[in-house]
Amino acid sequence: MDVRPVRSDQAYRAMIAAPPEKRPDLYRHELMAPFKEKWDCYRVPLKAAQPGGYDVVMASEMLGILPPMRVDGSWAEAVSLIGDDAFWDACQRTVERSLARFAARGIELPRKDYRFTVLLANPENPVVRASEGYGGDGGIPGSIFAWLVPGGRTMRRLPAALAHETNHNVRFQFVRWRNDITLGEMLVSEGLAENFAVELFGEELAGPWVARTTPDLLEQVKPLVHAGLDAQGLAELSAYLYGDETAALMGYPVHGVPYCAGYACGYHLVRRFLEESGTDIADATLLPAADILDAAQAFWD
């Protein structure tokens, strides 16, 4: 496998040194151009035809990535935390280890080349706040993003986040993404990714979207999430995955769902499937969501 980093620290240092009006183009061409294939899949241009139009800068901001216009000297210390060779080497080893987990099961991945980067997160973004300062996107095969507000806690959790996103990256080489994906299918995808990360790095590094849901609370939220399994569309999916507080901040509907109840249900549903079926997590990653949902129906009882 060919796994290579796109080092954000170098681009961020250039942005800090540049006038504010130059920073968006540095972000586009230094950081996002290597991922043009990913953005093309989303039909997002590197640069909008009209000033202020929808492009990779706006799309990144919506994900929770720090807008390039804000990358000034106040972020120099944060950039230094993600700015040495050892950091990037460790990230690369994490992605390679994650991919090797599938090779160990005899799974041949269609995709042979992978690019990853670690970006600065916007601490004011509702989803970034909900996820306690870090997140990622691995939905397009070959491209793996993580983002964080650099600090001791988020950097300790970064390997698990990269493993989570690499699992998505592999799954969507075998299971085609659809715009009409249901909540049930999302629960399976997110549950697989987090179980994969926990297997590699331990339950102590499970994301807050899982760890903050106690067993008692899980039992309380199951009926709410189960009732929405057929929900579709970004607003509805986000409402169930993130919970009411974050959904309201994003202007989405609320359904009486506590913090990240959808993510927690997905994690525990998949965990039950793995334990009861004896299926290896790498093998399970390739399964249709319907197979897992059908086999784990008793989870909702």
C-alpha positions as CSV (number, residue, x, y, z in Angstrom):
1,M,0.0,0.0,0.0
2,D,1.1,3.5,-0.8
3,V,0.3,5.7,2.2
4,R,1.4,9.3,2.1
5,P,0.8,12.4,4.3
6,V,-0.2,15.8,3.1
7,R,1.5,17.8,5.8
8,S,-0.7,20.6,6.9
9,D,1.8,22.2,9.2
10,Q,3.8,23.6,6.3
11,A,0.7,25.1,4.7
12,Y,-0.5,26.5,8.0
13,R,2.9,28.2,8.6
14,A,2.6,29.8,5.1
15,M,-1.0,31.0,5.9
16,I,0.2,32.6,9.2
17,A,2.9,34.5,7.3
18,A,0.5,35.5,4.5
19,P,-2.0,38.4,4.3
20,P,-5.5,37.3,5.3
21,E,-6.8,37.6,1.7
22,K,-4.1,35.1,0.5
23,R,-4.8,32.4,3.0
24,P,-7.9,30.8,1.3
25,D,-5.9,30.1,-1.9
26,L,-3.0,28.7,0.1
27,Y,-5.5,26.3,1.7
28,R,-7.0,25.4,-1.6
29,H,-3.8,24.7,-3.5
30,E,-1.4,23.5,-0.7
31,L,-3.8,21.4,1.3
32,M,-6.9,20.6,-0.7
33,A,-5.6,20.2,-4.3
34,P,-3.9,16.8,-3.4
35,F,-7.4,15.7,-2.4
36,K,-9.2,16.9,-5.6
37,E,-10.4,13.4,-6.3
38,K,-12.3,13.4,-3.0
39,W,-13.8,16.8,-3.6
40,D,-14.8,15.9,-7.2
41,C,-16.8,13.0,-5.7
42,Y,-18.7,15.6,-3.7
43,R,-18.9,17.9,-6.7
44,V,-17.2,20.6,-4.7
45,P,-14.7,22.8,-6.8
46,L,-11.4,23.9,-5.4
47,K,-12.4,27.5,-6.0
48,A,-15.9,28.8,-6.7
49,A,-16.6,30.6,-10.0
50,Q,-17.9,33.6,-8.0
51,P,-16.4,35.1,-4.9
52,G,-18.0,33.8,-1.8
53,G,-19.5,30.8,-3.7
54,Y,-19.5,27.2,-2.5
55,D,-16.1,25.5,-2.8
56,V,-13.6,23.6,-0.7
57,V,-13.2,26.4,1.8
58,M,-16.9,26.7,2.6
59,A,-17.3,22.9,2.6
60,S,-14.4,22.4,4.9
61,E,-15.8,25.0,7.3
62,M,-19.1,23.1,7.4
63,L,-17.2,20.0,8.4
64,G,-15.7,21.8,11.4
65,I,-12.3,22.6,9.9
66,L,-10.8,26.0,10.9
67,P,-11.5,28.6,8.1
68,P,-8.1,29.6,6.5
69,M,-8.9,33.3,7.0
70,R,-8.6,32.7,10.7
71,V,-5.2,31.0,10.6
72,D,-3.1,33.8,12.0
73,G,-0.3,34.1,14.6
74,S,-2.6,33.1,17.4
75,W,-2.5,29.5,16.0
76,A,1.3,29.3,15.8
77,E,1.6,27.2,19.0
78,A,-1.2,24.8,17.8
79,V,0.6,24.4,14.4
80,S,3.8,23.6,16.3
81,L,2.1,20.7,18.0
82,I,1.4,19.1,14.7
83,G,4.6,20.3,13.1
84,D,7.3,17.7,13.6
85,D,8.3,14.6,11.7
86,A,7.6,12.2,14.6
87,F,4.0,13.3,14.6
88,W,3.4,12.7,11.0
89,D,5.4,9.4,11.0
90,A,3.1,8.2,13.9
91,C,0.0,9.2,11.9
92,Q,1.3,7.3,8.9
93,R,1.9,4.2,11.0
94,T,-1.6,4.3,12.3
95,V,-3.1,4.4,8.8
96,E,-0.8,1.7,7.6
97,R,-1.6,-0.5,10.7
98,S,-5.3,0.0,10.1
99,L,-5.1,-1.1,6.4
100,A,-2.9,-4.0,7.4
101,R,-5.6,-5.3,9.7
102,F,-7.6,-6.1,6.5
103,A,-4.7,-7.7,4.7
104,A,-4.2,-10.0,7.7
105,R,-7.7,-11.4,7.0
106,G,-6.8,-12.0,3.4
107,I,-8.9,-9.0,2.2
108,E,-7.5,-7.4,-0.9
109,L,-8.4,-3.7,-1.1
110,P,-9.3,-2.3,-4.5
111,R,-7.6,1.0,-3.6
112,K,-3.8,0.8,-3.4
113,D,-2.9,4.5,-2.8
114,Y,-4.0,6.6,0.2
115,R,-3.4,10.2,1.2
116,F,-4.1,11.6,4.7
117,T,-3.9,14.9,6.5
118,V,-4.5,16.3,9.9
119,L,-6.1,19.7,9.9
120,L,-6.9,22.4,12.5
121,A,-10.5,22.2,13.9
122,N,-12.7,25.2,14.5
123,P,-13.3,25.2,18.3
124,E,-16.5,27.2,17.8
125,N,-18.1,24.6,15.5
126,P,-21.1,22.8,17.2
127,V,-20.0,19.4,16.0
128,V,-16.4,20.0,17.1
129,R,-17.6,21.0,20.5
130,A,-19.8,18.0,20.7
131,S,-16.9,15.7,19.8
132,E,-14.6,17.4,22.3
133,G,-12.3,18.9,19.9
134,Y,-11.6,16.4,17.1
135,G,-13.2,14.6,14.2
136,G,-12.6,13.3,10.7
137,D,-13.9,12.2,7.3
138,G,-12.9,9.0,5.6
139,G,-15.9,8.5,3.4
140,I,-14.1,8.7,0.0
141,P,-11.7,5.9,-0.7
142,G,-8.1,7.0,-0.9
143,S,-8.6,10.2,1.1
144,I,-8.5,10.3,4.9
145,F,-9.0,13.5,6.9
146,A,-8.7,14.1,10.6
147,W,-9.0,17.5,12.4
148,L,-8.4,18.6,15.9
149,V,-7.9,21.5,18.2
150,P,-4.3,20.4,19.2
151,G,-3.8,19.6,22.8
152,G,-2.8,16.7,25.0
153,R,-6.2,15.0,25.1
154,T,-7.1,15.4,21.4
155,M,-3.6,14.3,20.3
156,R,-3.8,11.2,22.4
157,R,-7.1,10.3,20.8
158,L,-5.9,11.0,17.2
159,P,-4.7,7.5,16.4
160,A,-8.2,6.1,17.2
161,A,-9.8,8.8,15.1
162,L,-7.5,8.0,12.1
163,A,-8.3,4.3,12.6
164,H,-12.1,5.1,12.6
165,E,-11.8,7.1,9.4
166,T,-9.6,4.4,7.7
167,N,-12.3,1.9,8.5
168,H,-14.8,4.1,6.7
169,N,-12.4,4.4,3.8
170,V,-12.2,0.6,3.5
171,R,-15.9,0.0,3.9
172,F,-16.9,2.4,1.1
173,Q,-14.6,0.5,-1.3
174,F,-17.1,-2.4,-0.9
175,V,-20.4,-0.9,0.1
176,R,-21.5,1.9,-2.2
177,W,-22.4,5.2,-0.6
178,R,-25.9,6.5,-1.4
179,N,-27.4,9.9,-0.8
180,D,-30.6,8.3,0.5
181,I,-28.7,6.3,3.2
182,T,-30.9,5.6,6.2
183,L,-30.2,6.1,9.9
184,G,-30.0,2.4,10.3
185,E,-27.3,2.1,7.7
186,M,-25.4,5.1,9.3
187,L,-25.5,3.4,12.7
188,V,-23.9,0.3,11.2
189,S,-21.2,2.3,9.4
190,E,-20.3,4.4,12.5
191,G,-20.6,1.4,14.8
192,L,-18.2,-0.6,12.7
193,A,-15.7,2.3,12.5
194,E,-15.7,2.9,16.3
195,N,-15.4,-0.9,17.1
196,F,-12.5,-1.1,14.7
197,A,-10.8,1.8,16.4
198,V,-11.4,0.4,19.9
199,E,-10.0,-3.0,18.8
200,L,-6.8,-1.4,17.7
201,F,-6.3,1.2,20.4
202,G,-8.4,0.2,23.4
203,E,-11.8,1.2,24.8
204,E,-10.2,4.0,26.8
205,L,-9.8,5.8,23.5
206,A,-13.4,5.4,22.4
207,G,-14.8,8.7,21.3
208,P,-17.0,10.7,23.6
209,W,-19.9,10.0,21.2
210,V,-19.7,6.5,22.7
211,A,-18.1,6.9,26.1
212,R,-20.5,9.5,27.5
213,T,-23.5,7.2,27.1
214,T,-23.9,5.1,30.2
215,P,-25.5,1.7,30.1
216,D,-28.7,3.0,31.8
217,L,-28.9,5.9,29.3
218,L,-28.4,3.6,26.4
219,E,-31.4,1.6,27.4
220,Q,-33.5,4.8,27.6
221,V,-32.5,6.0,24.2
222,K,-32.8,2.8,22.3
223,P,-36.6,3.2,21.6
224,L,-36.0,6.8,20.3
225,V,-33.3,5.8,17.9
226,H,-35.1,2.6,16.9
227,A,-38.1,4.6,15.9
228,G,-36.0,6.6,13.5
229,L,-34.1,3.8,11.8
230,D,-35.7,4.6,8.4
231,A,-34.9,8.4,8.7
232,Q,-33.1,9.9,5.7
233,G,-31.4,13.2,4.8
234,L,-28.6,15.2,6.4
235,A,-30.8,17.1,8.9
236,E,-32.6,14.0,10.2
237,L,-29.5,11.8,10.3
238,S,-27.6,14.5,12.2
239,A,-30.5,15.0,14.7
240,Y,-30.4,11.3,15.7
241,L,-26.6,10.9,15.6
242,Y,-25.6,14.0,17.5
243,G,-28.6,14.6,19.7
244,D,-30.9,17.6,20.3
245,E,-28.4,20.1,21.6
246,T,-26.1,19.9,18.6
247,A,-28.9,19.5,16.2
248,A,-30.6,22.7,17.4
249,L,-27.3,24.7,17.1
250,M,-27.1,23.5,13.5
251,G,-30.7,24.4,12.7
252,Y,-31.9,20.8,12.4
253,P,-35.0,19.2,13.9
254,V,-34.9,17.7,17.4
255,H,-36.5,14.4,18.5
256,G,-35.8,14.3,22.3
257,V,-32.5,12.6,21.6
258,P,-29.7,13.0,24.2
259,Y,-26.0,13.6,23.3
260,C,-24.8,11.4,20.5
261,A,-27.3,8.7,21.2
262,G,-27.2,7.5,17.6
263,Y,-23.5,7.0,17.6
264,A,-23.7,5.1,20.9
265,C,-26.5,2.9,19.7
266,G,-24.5,2.1,16.5
267,Y,-21.4,1.2,18.5
268,H,-23.2,-1.1,20.9
269,L,-25.4,-2.7,18.2
270,V,-22.3,-3.6,16.1
271,R,-20.5,-4.8,19.2
272,R,-23.3,-7.1,20.0
273,F,-23.3,-8.4,16.5
274,L,-19.6,-9.1,16.6
275,E,-19.8,-10.9,20.0
276,E,-22.8,-13.0,19.1
277,S,-21.8,-13.9,15.6
278,G,-18.1,-14.3,16.2
279,T,-17.5,-12.2,13.1
280,D,-14.1,-10.6,12.8
281,I,-14.3,-6.8,12.7
282,A,-12.4,-6.6,9.4
283,D,-14.8,-9.1,7.8
284,A,-17.8,-7.3,9.3
285,T,-16.6,-4.0,7.7
286,L,-17.4,-5.4,4.3
287,L,-21.0,-6.6,5.1
288,P,-24.1,-4.9,3.9
289,A,-25.8,-3.0,6.7
290,A,-29.0,-5.0,6.3
291,D,-27.1,-8.2,7.3
292,I,-25.9,-6.7,10.6
293,L,-29.3,-5.0,11.4
294,D,-31.2,-8.2,10.8
295,A,-28.8,-10.3,12.8
296,A,-28.8,-7.9,15.7
297,Q,-32.5,-7.1,16.0
298,A,-32.5,-8.4,19.6
299,F,-30.3,-5.4,20.5
300,W,-33.4,-3.2,20.4
301,D,-35.4,-5.3,22.9
